[in-house]
């Protein structure tokens, strides 16, 4: 789970495996779509076949159509997968993996030289072992595919079989500074060199077309193939961008308990992205991963890698004030007071909430303890609103209303989100975060379990009384350190980072299309802002100014994925 070091092309040609009974009957319209039939590009400046018949509203007319038709927006926020890792050759992509030339994927060492072969997968492929899936036992610390060519590769097991989606693979670095070095100005040729997992970053799952439920959802609704994580690096910062569109800030960090968390750079420029390596850090990627000290805070005070929330639940509980973090810890962020999307919604009297899987179970099981819960893997930095003073323990009514329990598993009797969805009680703006073992995060979750869980969530939403006026956005927080080849747009010093999968599921979706519009995580905030006629968050305005100042087109607001004619 650590997101800070020291602390924290070939298209598959195998025969498709048979579909299991669990997939039979899922979303009945899929049989009509076939293996990509009807997929059309609908990116900016292009249109799907239906658009030619029904011209789409624009400007004020689009605003009216949005506000008339869309009454609820639901965000399902999973974890740590690049676009290539799951959707590398989905039909209709603007830049499919199978069509890439070597210049688009070849990786370079830390000195800029091309690799002959990729570095080893340091520490093996799996996080823990042995693991048994489909009758095959996989041991930890085995590099299943040694001496790989300098290219992306299909993840395989020791007998050459496709690596099952049900295995928990090892975690990879996904950190603010390294992500920028990996992207390398849009060349995306530094992933293997600046990863702690070596070659593994270049791996992708080749069988997702056959047994990934998200692939089926993308066929029926809309897959966005130019959607980028809003910020470089890991979960902590991208969760903050999802709710506030900006990085948190640690005032006077150099004179605080957090001073040890300030990044040591190779120059005095706080905008430098080059961390100073520790003594003995290998110069060559084949000799091992680079070694750095903590880098949670920039030299000018922005929190960019994982810091714990100031309120319980957090890493260490204050025994004197059990609703708070233990004081004076270097890896805990001070309470934040800048505006987030909830503040903007409150100003318009629009109801909203964040449902966190495992939230109440964590509170109940450890209410008299300062120990860290292990099951159900509740991740403290995945509850971004728990960092904000107006939602802290001093405001119990607002805290209880907005920071809700997402429950456990998929039983509505224990999952408040599913119960509220089924009963049509979801707030107008709803965020849902699956519990840790169901969120797709390498290192402690597998792909198959999270994929099944999201399918269940979507089915429940489609049966909800609110469905006819709903837009659902399914995405992940960041790439998890997995390679992607599409260059992010130039934004500001904090991002956007690597490309990630995103789906738009709605009665208003341009069904069966791939949307090529350029988006990032803040596009979700832009959609919410437009639907509910909110004042724009300063973080969004700041990125807009940076992009407009270079003459760039601004990021989309996801309306390109909707048919509102």
Secondary structure, DSSP 4 states (H G I P E B T S, - for coil): ---STT-------SPPPPPPGGGTTSSTTHHHHTTTTT-EE--TT---HHHHHSPPP-HHHHHHHHHHH--EEEEEEE---BHHHHHTT-TT-SS-GGG--GGGT--B-TTSPBPSBPPP-TT-SBSSS-EEETTEEE-TT--SS-S-BSS-EE-B-TTSPBPPTTS-BPP----HHHHHHHHGGGT---TTTT-SSGGGGGEE-TTHHHH-HHHHHHHHSEEESSEE-SSSS-HHHHHHHHHHSS-EE-TTGGGSGGGGGB--BSSS-TT---BPBPTT--SSGGG----B---SB-TTSEE-S--B-SBSSSSSB-SSSTTBBPTT-TTBPPPB-S--HHHHHHHTT--EEEEEETHHHHHHHTTT--SPP-SS---GGG-GGGGBGGGSGGGHHHHHHHEEEEESTT-TTT-HHHHHHHHT---SEEEEE--GGGS--TTT--HHHHHHHHHHHHHHHHTSTTGGGEEEEEEESS-TT----SPPPP-BTTB--SBB-EEEEETTB-TTEEE---EETHHHHHHHHHHTTPPPPHHHHHHHHHHHHTTPPPPP-SGGGB---
